[in-house]
Amino acid sequence: MAKQLLGSALVGCGSATPKQSLTNAQLGQRVDTNDSWIRSRTGIASRCVLGSDESLVELSHMASAKALKMAGWEPGSVDLIVMATSTPDDLFGSAPQVQSLLGANNAFAFDLTAACSGFLFALVTATQFLKSGSIKRALVIGADQLSRWVDWDDRRTCVLFGDGAGAVALEAVDQKDEGLIDFSLKSDGSRGDSLQLRQVIKHLPLVDGTTHQQGGFTSIEMNGQEVYKFAVREVPSVLAELLKRNNVIAEELDWLLLHQANQRILDAVADRFQVPHHKVLTNLQSYGNTSAATIPLMLDEAVRDGRVKPGDLIATSGFGAGLSWGAALINWHGPS
């Protein structure tokens, strides 16, 4: 008997953001900046920041619960949870905490770190489990709390980032109903110093002349010009490669969903493919760059307001620290 060929379908989504929203004008009270300067360079008007009574795990739980509800799943039916984050509440992993809060007692859960490309990397990773037939249902989360690693006195970076979480529900389907049509993932560590959150190590005495290392981290460090040049060069290239390989032309896309880093990057990529700007999904103005959360956060918003419909063809790309980047062609299967 021939083995059934499997694919994965995206059948639910959810998102959550902090209660606090910080406007450009408010940031201008902290650093030498203003609304006009930030909007003209980034497209951002405000961003959400986790408060003292919130946590990233709680946000991830809320986003995941919404995705499960849209998919019509009971938590116990989930086999796998992959949480893409570079800012976990626990360095040993936050995904198991989300699993516990959901009551997804049959799922194994782990974190995946690939910065702003993390959600896309996690989506592809979960899909491999589904295609192998080893599991039937997976939950993929993209969540980050960059506010705790931002230098709020550095106007070059503090205006860019926000906190948020998004999640999608994936299930194994017959290959003819494939939702993740194709993908391409890439990394280049030689350029990693363009955007980094470096470890700071103190060498402390231990015993008999030996020492140990006590760890910590700096604030986010970014060469904005280099990151911009990287994004506008590599994102169109990886998308072009993917479209060509699948005999898809830009006019056939229903939506272009890019990592929400900078409005100028989104516009440049859309113009490169002659994709009308009304087909470019963006909520950057309200949330800023939420790292691994941007793509699922934007997808959930567009699904719930009726823009993205079942059967829509979406080209998506994530890019960021590492440096890492990638692209995927997605057919949305969730409810209308």
Summary of the structure (lengths in Angstrom):
residues: 336
radius of gyration: 19.8
end to end distance: 36.3
largest distance: 69.2
contacts: 1239
relative contact order: 0.20
helix: 39%
strand: 30%
